[in-house]
Amino acid sequence: MPQRWPAETDFAFLELDVLERDCAVCGRRMYICDHRHRRLHTLEGPLHLTCKLNHCPDPTCPGHAKTKSPELESSIAPPQWAIGWDVLVWIGHRRFSRHWAITQIQGELLDTYGIKLSERSITRYTQHYQTMLAARQQDPERLRHEYEGADEIILTIDGLQPEKGHEALYVVRELTRKRVWFAEALISATEEEVRRLIALAKQQADALGKTVKLWISDKQDAFVKGIAAEFPGVPHRYCANHFLRDLAKPVLEADSHAKVQMRRKVRGLRGMEKAVLKQERESAREKRVMIEPEPTLPALPTPAQEGNVALSPAAQVVLDYSAAVRGILNDDQGGPLHPPGLRMAEALGEVRESIQRNLDAKKGDSRKSNWNV
């Protein structure tokens, strides 16, 4: 569906022409036969792009049937897209590097850049980003260039299961250059299927002309047997993270229990956010009532119409604290050397101290925060 732009949209205008006006076949000077107009979102604001389409004037020229577009157009945005490359990279980075939710990306785009995209569109763009990133990572020429200075390589394989009951994603990585070579979801991780992935890794290493000096994985039977069969004589080391996790299992269980208790204690974030937003909406209504005379007062907007209410500094502080606490509670990364529950307690303690400093700095206010983690 085409992008619908409000009539009051303030566009920046950019006109593009081909870099070389001479026909590549006959050498005659081409003429502008038409213009292609595109409107798209960029991080710098809405852009109206006018592309001059060129055509060879000689009907007998083999190049006459082809229309030449400006070369720089593809460097701004892919064909038929409503966003530029900068927006795509912004979306991809927050989705896969910062692990933002689609709804969070949607809200930040609207609030910060005024870019309104549906959840379905953002999902589609993230899929395009994944495809492009995978193609770039597996480009043979780039891989050969990346490994020019490496004589030996270290490979690792692991299965990642997002949720119980879902198929696991098996990832093969190379550690000297810290690159993901490939990944594949397996419904059933049989020895035959796992060995097929290890054989693919062997083909990749042979194509690069590199010697595999070490394999690293957990002690899953399929890994042990597959690596021994495809890489005879290559050392196979047990993953240090899995080893430490098994060794520290009692500590991690206690850490997990502590996380549950902290999450039970620090609750009500969403209710607090709703209360703040409701108070801001009511305050905005009261201001409009005071400004406009009663006889000519129009109908007050509905909550849906006043969704983008300008927040007061105090309300913004509350929402920022709430967002920070939510991020802390959702952080499960770490491992046996950096237990997430311990880091969660430290981070919540820092938030509590920050709130207490603000309360202490308030003139004449001796109230103390009773929020103890």
DRENDO-1510 file (C-alpha; in Angstrom, 1 decimal, always signed):
<recs>
REC; n; res; u; v; w
REC; 1; MET; +0.0; +0.0; +0.0 .
REC; 2; PRO; +1.4; +3.5; -0.9 .
REC; 3; GLN; +2.5; +5.7; +1.9 .
REC; 4; ARG; +0.0; +8.4; +2.7 .
REC; 5; TRP; +1.5; +11.7; +3.6 .
REC; 6; PRO; -0.4; +14.5; +5.4 .
REC; 7; ALA; -1.0; +17.6; +3.3 .
REC; 8; GLU; +1.0; +19.8; +5.7 .
REC; 9; THR; +4.1; +17.6; +5.6 .
REC; 10; ASP; +7.3; +19.7; +5.2 .
REC; 11; PHE; +9.5; +18.0; +2.6 .
REC; 12; ALA; +13.1; +18.6; +1.8 .
REC; 13; PHE; +13.5; +18.5; -2.0 .
REC; 14; LEU; +16.4; +16.7; -3.8 .
REC; 15; GLU; +16.8; +16.4; -7.6 .
REC; 16; LEU; +19.0; +13.7; -9.1 .
REC; 17; ASP; +20.3; +13.3; -12.6 .
REC; 18; VAL; +22.5; +10.6; -14.2 .
REC; 19; LEU; +26.2; +11.0; -13.8 .
REC; 20; GLU; +27.0; +10.4; -17.5 .
REC; 21; ARG; +24.5; +11.8; -20.1 .
REC; 22; ASP; +26.1; +10.0; -23.1 .
REC; 23; CYS; +24.6; +6.7; -24.2 .
REC; 24; ALA; +26.8; +3.8; -23.2 .
REC; 25; VAL; +26.2; +2.0; -26.5 .
REC; 26; CYS; +26.2; +4.7; -29.3 .
REC; 27; GLY; +27.7; +7.6; -27.4 .
REC; 28; ARG; +24.9; +10.1; -28.4 .
REC; 29; ARG; +23.7; +12.6; -25.9 .
REC; 30; MET; +20.6; +11.3; -24.0 .
REC; 31; TYR; +17.6; +13.4; -23.2 .
REC; 32; ILE; +15.4; +13.5; -20.2 .
REC; 33; CYS; +12.2; +11.6; -21.1 .
REC; 34; ASP; +10.4; +11.6; -17.7 .
REC; 35; HIS; +10.7; +12.3; -14.0 .
REC; 36; ARG; +10.2; +9.8; -11.1 .
REC; 37; HIS; +8.9; +11.3; -7.9 .
REC; 38; ARG; +9.5; +9.6; -4.6 .
REC; 39; ARG; +8.6; +10.5; -1.0 .
REC; 40; LEU; +10.4; +8.8; +1.8 .
REC; 41; HIS; +11.3; +9.0; +5.5 .
REC; 42; THR; +14.9; +9.8; +6.5 .
REC; 43; LEU; +16.3; +10.5; +10.0 .
REC; 44; GLU; +16.7; +14.1; +8.9 .
REC; 45; GLY; +13.0; +14.5; +7.9 .
REC; 46; PRO; +10.7; +13.7; +5.0 .
REC; 47; LEU; +12.4; +13.8; +1.6 .
REC; 48; HIS; +10.8; +14.4; -1.8 .
REC; 49; LEU; +13.1; +12.9; -4.4 .
REC; 50; THR; +12.9; +13.8; -8.1 .
REC; 51; CYS; +14.8; +11.5; -10.4 .
REC; 52; LYS; +15.5; +12.5; -14.0 .
REC; 53; LEU; +15.1; +9.5; -16.3 .
REC; 54; ASN; +17.3; +9.6; -19.4 .
REC; 55; HIS; +16.7; +8.0; -22.8 .
REC; 56; CYS; +18.8; +7.5; -25.9 .
REC; 57; PRO; +17.3; +9.5; -28.8 .
REC; 58; ASP; +18.5; +7.0; -31.6 .
REC; 59; PRO; +15.7; +4.5; -32.3 .
REC; 60; THR; +18.3; +2.2; -34.0 .
REC; 61; CYS; +20.5; +2.1; -31.0 .
REC; 62; PRO; +20.4; -1.1; -28.9 .
REC; 63; GLY; +20.3; +1.0; -25.8 .
REC; 64; HIS; +17.2; +2.9; -27.0 .
REC; 65; ALA; +14.8; +0.5; -25.3 .
REC; 66; LYS; +16.4; +1.1; -21.9 .
REC; 67; THR; +15.7; +4.0; -19.6 .
REC; 68; LYS; +18.6; +5.1; -17.4 .
REC; 69; SER; +17.9; +6.2; -13.8 .
REC; 70; PRO; +20.2; +8.4; -11.6 .
REC; 71; GLU; +22.9; +6.2; -10.0 .
REC; 72; LEU; +22.8; +8.0; -6.7 .
REC; 73; GLU; +19.1; +7.1; -6.1 .
REC; 74; SER; +20.0; +3.6; -4.9 .
REC; 75; SER; +22.5; +5.1; -2.3 .
REC; 76; ILE; +19.6; +7.0; -0.7 .
REC; 77; ALA; +16.9; +4.3; -0.6 .
REC; 78; PRO; +16.1; +0.9; -2.2 .
REC; 79; PRO; +13.5; +0.9; -5.0 .
REC; 80; GLN; +9.9; +1.3; -3.9 .
REC; 81; TRP; +10.7; +1.7; -0.3 .
REC; 82; ALA; +9.2; +4.4; +1.9 .
REC; 83; ILE; +12.3; +4.8; +4.1 .
REC; 84; GLY; +15.9; +5.6; +3.4 .
REC; 85; TRP; +19.0; +3.5; +4.2 .
REC; 86; ASP; +19.6; +5.5; +7.4 .
REC; 87; VAL; +16.2; +4.5; +8.8 .
REC; 88; LEU; +16.7; +0.9; +7.9 .
REC; 89; VAL; +20.1; +0.8; +9.6 .
REC; 90; TRP; +18.6; +2.5; +12.7 .
REC; 91; ILE; +15.8; -0.1; +12.9 .
REC; 92; GLY; +18.1; -3.0; +12.4 .
REC; 93; HIS; +20.6; -1.9; +15.0 .
REC; 94; ARG; +18.0; -1.4; +17.6 .
REC; 95; ARG; +16.2; -4.6; +16.8 .
REC; 96; PHE; +19.2; -7.0; +16.7 .
REC; 97; SER; +22.0; -5.2; +18.6 .
REC; 98; ARG; +19.9; -3.6; +21.4 .
REC; 99; HIS; +17.1; -6.2; +21.3 .
REC; 100; TRP; +14.3; -3.6; +21.2 .
REC; 101; ALA; +10.7; -4.8; +20.7 .
REC; 102; ILE; +8.9; -3.8; +17.5 .
REC; 103; THR; +6.5; -1.6; +19.5 .
REC; 104; GLN; +9.4; +0.1; +21.2 .
REC; 105; ILE; +11.0; +0.8; +17.8 .
REC; 106; GLN; +7.7; +2.1; +16.5 .
REC; 107; GLY; +7.2; +4.5; +19.4 .
REC; 108; GLU; +10.8; +5.8; +19.3 .
REC; 109; LEU; +10.6; +6.5; +15.6 .
REC; 110; LEU; +7.4; +8.5; +16.0 .
REC; 111; ASP; +8.5; +10.4; +19.1 .
REC; 112; THR; +12.1; +11.2; +18.1 .
REC; 113; TYR; +11.9; +11.5; +14.3 .
REC; 114; GLY; +8.2; +11.9; +13.5 .
REC; 115; ILE; +8.2; +8.7; +11.4 .
REC; 116; LYS; +5.0; +6.8; +11.6 .
REC; 117; LEU; +5.3; +3.2; +10.5 .
REC; 118; SER; +3.0; +0.2; +11.2 .
REC; 119; GLU; +4.3; -2.8; +13.2 .
REC; 120; ARG; +3.9; -4.9; +10.0 .
REC; 121; SER; +6.1; -2.5; +8.1 .
REC; 122; ILE; +8.8; -2.5; +10.7 .
REC; 123; THR; +8.7; -6.3; +10.9 .
REC; 124; ARG; +9.2; -6.4; +7.1 .
REC; 125; TYR; +12.1; -4.0; +7.2 .
REC; 126; THR; +13.8; -6.0; +9.9 .
REC; 127; GLN; +13.5; -9.1; +7.7 .
REC; 128; HIS; +15.1; -7.2; +4.8 .
REC; 129; TYR; +17.9; -6.1; +7.2 .
REC; 130; GLN; +18.5; -9.7; +8.3 .
REC; 131; THR; +18.7; -10.9; +4.7 .
REC; 132; MET; +21.1; -8.1; +3.7 .
REC; 133; LEU; +23.3; -8.7; +6.8 .
REC; 134; ALA; +23.4; -12.4; +6.2 .
REC; 135; ALA; +24.4; -11.9; +2.5 .
REC; 136; ARG; +27.1; -9.5; +3.5 .
REC; 137; GLN; +28.5; -11.8; +6.2 .
REC; 138; GLN; +28.7; -14.8; +3.7 .
REC; 139; ASP; +30.1; -12.9; +0.8 .
REC; 140; PRO; +33.1; -15.1; -0.4 .
REC; 141; GLU; +35.2; -12.1; -1.4 .
REC; 142; ARG; +34.7; -10.3; +1.9 .
REC; 143; LEU; +35.4; -13.5; +3.8 .
REC; 144; ARG; +38.7; -14.1; +1.9 .
REC; 145; HIS; +39.7; -10.5; +2.6 .
REC; 146; GLU; +38.8; -10.8; +6.2 .
REC; 147; TYR; +40.9; -13.9; +6.7 .
REC; 148; GLU; +44.0; -12.8; +4.7 .
REC; 149; GLY; +46.1; -12.4; +7.9 .
REC; 150; ALA; +44.9; -15.6; +9.7 .
REC; 151; ASP; +46.8; -18.8; +9.3 .
REC; 152; GLU; +44.7; -20.9; +11.7 .
REC; 153; ILE; +41.1; -20.6; +12.8 .
REC; 154; ILE; +38.9; -21.7; +15.7 .
REC; 155; LEU; +35.4; -22.9; +15.2 .
REC; 156; THR; +32.5; -23.2; +17.6 .
REC; 157; ILE; +29.0; -24.6; +17.3 .
REC; 158; ASP; +26.1; -24.1; +19.7 .
REC; 159; GLY; +22.3; -24.5; +19.7 .
REC; 160; LEU; +20.2; -21.5; +20.7 .
REC; 161; GLN; +16.6; -22.2; +21.7 .
REC; 162; PRO; +14.5; -19.0; +22.2 .
REC; 163; GLU; +11.7; -20.6; +24.0 .
REC; 164; LYS; +10.9; -24.1; +25.2 .
REC; 165; GLY; +9.1; -26.1; +22.5 .
REC; 166; HIS; +10.5; -24.0; +19.7 .
REC; 167; GLU; +13.1; -25.3; +17.2 .
REC; 168; ALA; +16.7; -24.5; +18.1 .
REC; 169; LEU; +18.9; -22.3; +16.0 .
REC; 170; TYR; +22.4; -23.9; +15.5 .
REC; 171; VAL; +25.1; -21.3; +14.9 .
REC; 172; VAL; +28.6; -21.9; +13.6 .
REC; 173; ARG; +31.1; -19.1; +14.5 .
REC; 174; GLU; +34.7; -18.4; +13.9 .
REC; 175; LEU; +36.5; -17.0; +16.9 .
REC; 176; THR; +39.7; -15.4; +15.7 .
REC; 177; ARG; +37.8; -12.9; +13.6 .
REC; 178; LYS; +34.6; -13.1; +15.7 .
REC; 179; ARG; +32.3; -13.8; +12.7 .
REC; 180; VAL; +29.1; -15.9; +12.4 .
REC; 181; TRP; +29.7; -18.2; +9.5 .
REC; 182; PHE; +26.2; -19.5; +9.2 .
REC; 183; ALA; +23.1; -20.6; +11.2 .
REC; 184; GLU; +20.3; -23.0; +10.6 .
REC; 185; ALA; +17.2; -23.9; +12.5 .
REC; 186; LEU; +16.8; -27.6; +13.1 .
REC; 187; ILE; +13.5; -29.2; +14.1 .
REC; 188; SER; +15.3; -32.3; +15.2 .
REC; 189; ALA; +19.0; -32.1; +16.1 .
REC; 190; THR; +20.0; -35.6; +15.1 .
REC; 191; GLU; +23.6; -36.7; +14.7 .
REC; 192; GLU; +23.1; -36.7; +11.0 .
REC; 193; GLU; +21.8; -33.2; +10.8 .
REC; 194; VAL; +24.4; -31.8; +13.1 .
REC; 195; ARG; +27.2; -33.6; +11.2 .
REC; 196; ARG; +25.8; -31.9; +8.0 .
REC; 197; LEU; +26.4; -28.5; +9.6 .
REC; 198; ILE; +29.9; -29.4; +10.7 .
REC; 199; ALA; +30.6; -30.6; +7.2 .
REC; 200; LEU; +29.5; -27.2; +5.8 .
REC; 201; ALA; +31.9; -25.6; +8.2 .
REC; 202; LYS; +34.7; -27.8; +6.8 .
REC; 203; GLN; +33.8; -26.8; +3.2 .
REC; 204; GLN; +33.9; -23.1; +4.3 .
REC; 205; ALA; +37.4; -23.6; +5.9 .
REC; 206; ASP; +38.7; -25.4; +2.8 .
REC; 207; ALA; +37.4; -22.7; +0.5 .
REC; 208; LEU; +39.3; -20.1; +2.5 .
REC; 209; GLY; +42.4; -22.3; +2.6 .
REC; 210; LYS; +42.6; -22.2; +6.4 .
REC; 211; THR; +43.5; -24.8; +9.0 .
REC; 212; VAL; +41.1; -25.4; +11.8 .
REC; 213; LYS; +43.3; -25.7; +14.9 .
REC; 214; LEU; +40.5; -26.0; +17.5 .
REC; 215; TRP; +36.8; -26.8; +17.9 .
REC; 216; ILE; +34.8; -25.5; +20.9 .
REC; 217; SER; +31.3; -26.7; +21.9 .
REC; 218; ASP; +29.4; -28.3; +24.8 .
REC; 219; LYS; +29.4; -32.1; +25.3 .
REC; 220; GLN; +26.3; -32.8; +23.3 .
REC; 221; ASP; +26.9; -36.3; +21.7 .
REC; 222; ALA; +26.0; -35.0; +18.2 .
REC; 223; PHE; +28.7; -32.4; +18.5 .
REC; 224; VAL; +31.4; -34.7; +19.8 .
REC; 225; LYS; +30.8; -37.4; +17.2 .
REC; 226; GLY; +30.3; -35.0; +14.3 .
REC; 227; ILE; +33.5; -33.1; +14.9 .
REC; 228; ALA; +35.5; -36.3; +15.5 .
REC; 229; ALA; +34.2; -37.6; +12.1 .
REC; 230; GLU; +34.7; -34.5; +10.0 .
REC; 231; PHE; +37.8; -33.1; +11.7 .
REC; 232; PRO; +39.9; -36.1; +12.8 .
REC; 233; GLY; +42.9; -35.1; +14.9 .
REC; 234; VAL; +41.6; -31.6; +15.6 .
REC; 235; PRO; +41.4; -30.8; +19.3 .
REC; 236; HIS; +37.9; -30.4; +20.7 .
REC; 237; ARG; +37.6; -28.4; +23.9 .
REC; 238; TYR; +34.6; -28.1; +26.2 .
REC; 239; CYS; +33.1; -24.7; +26.2 .
REC; 240; ALA; +34.3; -22.7; +29.2 .
REC; 241; ASN; +30.9; -21.0; +29.6 .
REC; 242; HIS; +29.1; -24.3; +29.8 .
REC; 243; PHE; +31.7; -25.7; +32.1 .
REC; 244; LEU; +31.4; -22.8; +34.5 .
REC; 245; ARG; +27.7; -22.8; +34.3 .
REC; 246; ASP; +27.5; -26.5; +35.3 .
REC; 247; LEU; +30.1; -25.8; +38.0 .
REC; 248; ALA; +28.2; -22.8; +39.3 .
REC; 249; LYS; +24.7; -24.3; +39.0 .
REC; 250; PRO; +23.9; -23.9; +42.7 .
REC; 251; VAL; +24.9; -20.2; +42.5 .
REC; 252; LEU; +22.9; -19.6; +39.4 .
REC; 253; GLU; +19.8; -21.2; +41.0 .
REC; 254; ALA; +20.1; -18.9; +44.0 .
REC; 255; ASP; +20.7; -16.0; +41.6 .
REC; 256; SER; +17.6; -16.9; +39.6 .
REC; 257; HIS; +15.5; -17.1; +42.9 .
REC; 258; ALA; +16.8; -13.6; +43.8 .
REC; 259; LYS; +15.7; -12.2; +40.5 .
REC; 260; VAL; +12.2; -13.5; +41.0 .
REC; 261; GLN; +12.0; -11.9; +44.4 .
REC; 262; MET; +13.2; -8.6; +43.1 .
REC; 263; ARG; +10.7; -8.6; +40.2 .
REC; 264; ARG; +7.9; -9.4; +42.7 .
REC; 265; LYS; +8.9; -6.4; +44.9 .
REC; 266; VAL; +9.5; -3.9; +42.1 .
REC; 267; ARG; +6.1; -3.8; +40.5 .
REC; 268; GLY; +3.5; -1.3; +39.4 .
REC; 269; LEU; +5.6; +0.4; +36.7 .
REC; 270; ARG; +2.8; +0.3; +34.1 .
REC; 271; GLY; +0.2; +1.7; +36.6 .
REC; 272; MET; +2.5; +4.5; +37.6 .
REC; 273; GLU; +3.1; +5.4; +33.9 .
REC; 274; LYS; -0.6; +5.4; +33.2 .
REC; 275; ALA; -1.3; +7.6; +36.2 .
REC; 276; VAL; +1.4; +10.2; +35.1 .
REC; 277; LEU; +0.1; +10.3; +31.5 .
REC; 278; LYS; -3.5; +10.7; +32.8 .
REC; 279; GLN; -2.4; +13.5; +35.0 .
REC; 280; GLU; -0.6; +15.2; +32.2 .
REC; 281; ARG; -3.7; +14.9; +29.9 .
REC; 282; GLU; -6.0; +16.4; +32.6 .
REC; 283; SER; -3.5; +19.2; +33.1 .
REC; 284; ALA; -3.4; +20.0; +29.4 .
REC; 285; ARG; -7.2; +20.0; +29.3 .
REC; 286; GLU; -7.4; +22.5; +32.2 .
REC; 287; LYS; -4.9; +24.8; +30.5 .
REC; 288; ARG; -7.0; +24.8; +27.3 .
REC; 289; VAL; -10.2; +25.5; +29.3 .
REC; 290; MET; -8.5; +28.5; +31.0 .
REC; 291; ILE; -7.1; +29.9; +27.8 .
REC; 292; GLU; -10.3; +29.7; +25.7 .
REC; 293; PRO; -13.5; +31.5; +26.7 .
REC; 294; GLU; -16.4; +29.3; +27.8 .
REC; 295; PRO; -18.9; +30.4; +25.1 .
REC; 296; THR; -16.6; +29.5; +22.2 .
REC; 297; LEU; -15.0; +26.5; +23.8 .
REC; 298; PRO; -14.8; +23.6; +21.3 .
REC; 299; ALA; -15.4; +20.0; +22.2 .
REC; 300; LEU; -12.4; +18.7; +24.2 .
REC; 301; PRO; -10.4; +16.1; +22.3 .
REC; 302; THR; -10.7; +12.4; +23.2 .
REC; 303; PRO; -7.8; +10.6; +24.8 .
REC; 304; ALA; -6.9; +9.1; +21.4 .
REC; 305; GLN; -6.7; +12.6; +19.9 .
REC; 306; GLU; -4.4; +13.9; +22.7 .
REC; 307; GLY; -2.0; +11.0; +22.7 .
REC; 308; ASN; +1.0; +13.2; +22.0 .
REC; 309; VAL; +0.7; +15.5; +25.0 .
REC; 310; ALA; +3.8; +17.5; +25.8 .
REC; 311; LEU; +5.1; +16.2; +29.1 .
REC; 312; SER; +6.2; +18.4; +32.0 .
REC; 313; PRO; +9.8; +18.0; +33.3 .
REC; 314; ALA; +8.6; +16.1; +36.4 .
REC; 315; ALA; +6.5; +13.7; +34.4 .
REC; 316; GLN; +9.4; +13.0; +32.0 .
REC; 317; VAL; +11.7; +12.2; +34.9 .
REC; 318; VAL; +9.2; +9.7; +36.3 .
REC; 319; LEU; +8.8; +8.0; +32.9 .
REC; 320; ASP; +12.6; +8.0; +32.4 .
REC; 321; TYR; +13.1; +6.3; +35.8 .
REC; 322; SER; +10.3; +3.8; +34.9 .
REC; 323; ALA; +12.0; +2.9; +31.6 .
REC; 324; ALA; +15.3; +2.5; +33.3 .
REC; 325; VAL; +13.9; +0.1; +35.9 .
REC; 326; ARG; +12.0; -1.9; +33.2 .
REC; 327; GLY; +15.2; -2.3; +31.3 .
REC; 328; ILE; +17.0; -3.5; +34.5 .
REC; 329; LEU; +14.3; -6.1; +35.2 .
REC; 330; ASN; +14.4; -7.5; +31.7 .
REC; 331; ASP; +18.2; -7.9; +31.6 .
REC; 332; ASP; +18.9; -11.6; +31.7 .
REC; 333; GLN; +22.4; -11.5; +30.1 .
REC; 334; GLY; +25.5; -12.4; +32.1 .
REC; 335; GLY; +26.5; -15.9; +32.9 .
REC; 336; PRO; +28.2; -17.7; +35.8 .
REC; 337; LEU; +31.0; -15.0; +36.0 .
REC; 338; HIS; +28.5; -12.1; +36.0 .
REC; 339; PRO; +25.2; -13.3; +37.6 .
REC; 340; PRO; +22.4; -11.3; +36.2 .
REC; 341; GLY; +20.6; -11.2; +39.6 .
REC; 342; LEU; +23.6; -9.6; +41.3 .
REC; 343; ARG; +23.8; -7.0; +38.5 .
REC; 344; MET; +20.1; -6.4; +38.8 .
REC; 345; ALA; +20.4; -5.7; +42.5 .
REC; 346; GLU; +23.3; -3.4; +42.0 .
REC; 347; ALA; +21.5; -1.5; +39.2 .
REC; 348; LEU; +18.3; -1.2; +41.2 .
REC; 349; GLY; +20.3; +0.1; +44.2 .
REC; 350; GLU; +21.8; +2.8; +42.0 .
REC; 351; VAL; +18.3; +3.9; +40.8 .
REC; 352; ARG; +17.2; +4.0; +44.5 .
REC; 353; GLU; +20.2; +6.2; +45.4 .
REC; 354; SER; +19.5; +8.5; +42.5 .
REC; 355; ILE; +15.9; +8.9; +43.6 .
REC; 356; GLN; +17.0; +9.6; +47.1 .
REC; 357; ARG; +19.5; +12.2; +46.0 .
REC; 358; ASN; +16.7; +14.0; +44.1 .
REC; 359; LEU; +14.5; +13.9; +47.2 .
REC; 360; ASP; +17.3; +15.2; +49.4 .
REC; 361; ALA; +18.1; +18.0; +47.0 .
REC; 362; LYS; +14.5; +19.3; +47.2 .
REC; 363; LYS; +14.5; +22.3; +49.4 .
REC; 364; GLY; +12.7; +21.8; +52.7 .
REC; 365; ASP; +11.8; +18.2; +51.9 .
REC; 366; SER; +13.1; +15.8; +54.4 .
REC; 367; ARG; +11.1; +12.8; +53.1 .
REC; 368; LYS; +13.1; +9.6; +52.5 .
REC; 369; SER; +12.5; +7.0; +49.9 .
REC; 370; ASN; +11.1; +3.8; +51.5 .
REC; 371; TRP; +11.9; +1.7; +48.4 .
REC; 372; ASN; +14.4; -1.0; +49.6 .
REC; 373; VAL; +15.7; -3.6; +47.3 .
</recs>
